[in-house]
């Protein structure tokens, strides 16, 4: 039964998967071996576009569009900007400075990969994963379906994500501004505070009298 | 294609991303390798989602994309700040948190 089904996978499907998977792996390898960061970013965009194609073969329509727009579009533009700001080619892409530390790091990485590979290799015997996928429901992976799941079951995570993005924007601005900008911003804030407290003191003084002055200058510190 | 091949592809992508994180010294390329790893996870999510016919996996992939956007924004901002103070993005030279 399963053998018959496995033979039913069409040749075009196989060819498309092979092309997209090959492009993905080649792009990823090209990305991590490039010395020039601009080349690496561009090949990473290619990798993400090929991955979007793979998502499409999994009939994840909404995620395909998101992959193209958010990943290959927005996030990679951010990378391009930063690469343009810091455009520095590496003198030695792979260094062996701090050799013992490097060995421990690579050892830990290899261990992680062995564990993951073991898990993946165990899956080869699972019949469900070896058979063809069959026809999905007509609305599988559309914006409507994913949106229903998102807003029915995952409303709170969704709102948490919007908060996270806000925090990321504010954090990004604060982390990346220079010391000069920081000092300027603080000076402006201090001046504004002083002006506001003065204005408040003056209005109070005008309305009630001079005896609230000490009280007001005390609260202005907070 | 059977789901197993998608999982294999996901593993290969994750492997390449891990190799990039561990071996490269340019912080920008290390960040890009982390993006590769996140995409490998996304691919596994979508493959299992399709295999099980459950759209929740796609919702999770959506969350991963949003997280990746936040991570890229903050990570790149840190790189810009790092470059301002140290004039380098080589991870060997910034291994300590001293100035």
Interface residues (C-beta under 8 A of the other chain):
Chain A: X6 X9 X13 X14 X17 X21 X24 X25 X28 X29 X31 X32 X34 X37 X40 X41 X44 X47 X48 X51 X54 X55 X57 X58 X59 X60 X62 X63 X66 X67 X70 X71 X74 X75 X78 X79 X81 X82 X83 X85 X86 X88 X90 X92 X93 X94 X95 X97 X98 X105 X106 X109 X112 X113 X116 X117 X120 X123 X124 X126 X128 X129 X130 X131 X132 X133 X136 X137 X140 X141 X145 X146 X149 X150 X153 X154 X157 X161 X164 X165 X167 X168 X169 X171 X172 X173 X175 X176 X177 X178 X179
Chain B: X1 X2 X3 X4 X5 X6 X7 X8 X9 X11 X12 X13 X14 X15 X16 X17 X18 X19 X20 X21 X22 X23 X24 X25 X26 X28 X29 X31 X32 X33 X35 X36 X39 X42 X43 X46 X47 X49 X50 X51 X53 X55 X56 X58 X59 X61 X62 X63 X65 X66 X67 X68 X69 X70 X71 X72 X73 X74 X76 X77 X78 X79 X80 X81 X83 X84 X88 X89 X90 X92 X95
